[in-house]
Amino acid sequence: METHEYPNKEITILWKPKLCIHAAVCVNTLSKVYNPKERPWIKAENATAQELIDQVAKCPSGALSIKRNTYLEDLDNGKH
């Protein structure tokens, strides 16, 4: 399934457009991150990882999900 990725330093938001029901929970919850009139429409760098995690948990369709940026964590820990 088509998936778009929008990273910030700690996590990446994954968006699956075919699952999206356009309920606008994301836009109404974190408008500083989600703006469907802009490209890219998700700007994960505009919120903390915890704000993003909390918001994505409210997505009614499951179109949004989160993955940890382990490569960046490894860099911070001197593993690369």
N, C-alpha and C positions, 0 to 999 in steps of 0.2 A: 504494500500500500504506500502511496506517495506520502512522504514525510518531509517537512521543512524544519530546519534547525536554526535556533536563535540563541547563541551563547552569550553569557556574561562571564566574569572571571571564574566563578565557582560552579555554575550549573548551566545546562542548556535546556531551553524549552523546545519540546518537540510538538509540532502541529500537524495533524492529519486532516487535511481539508475535506476529504470525503466523509469523515465522521461528524464534522461540525454541523450543528443544527442552528447556528447563528442566534443563540439565546442572548448574546451580548453580556453574559455574566462577567467575562474577562474585561470587556471595555468599561462596564459600569463599576467594576471593582478596582481596577488599576489603569485608569485612563492615561497615566504617564508612561505606561508600557505598551498598551494596545490601542492603536489608532488605525482602523481599517481604511482610512483615506490616504495614509502615507505608505511609502515603500522604503525599507521593509516595514510592514505593519506592526511587527513586534520588535520592541527595543528593550531587550532583557537587561541592558546595562543601566536602565533608568530605575531599577528597584534592587533591593537586597535579595539575596538568595532566599531568605525566609519569607519575605513578602511574596515572592514568586511561587514558592512551594505552597503557601497558604492559599493563594489565588487559584492555582492549577487544581488543587483538591476540590474546588467548587465547580469545576467545569461539568455541566450536566451530561454532556455527550461522550466524554472521554477523549475528545479530539486533542486536548492538550495533555502533555505528560512532561516529566522531568528526567534528565539523566545527569549524573555527576560528571564533572570534567576531571577525570582521574589523571589525565596527562598533565594538566596544570597543577594538580595536587602533588604529583610526582616531581614536577619541576621545583615547586616550593620546598619539597623535602630533599632536594638534591639527588634524585634518582635518575635524572637524565643528563 
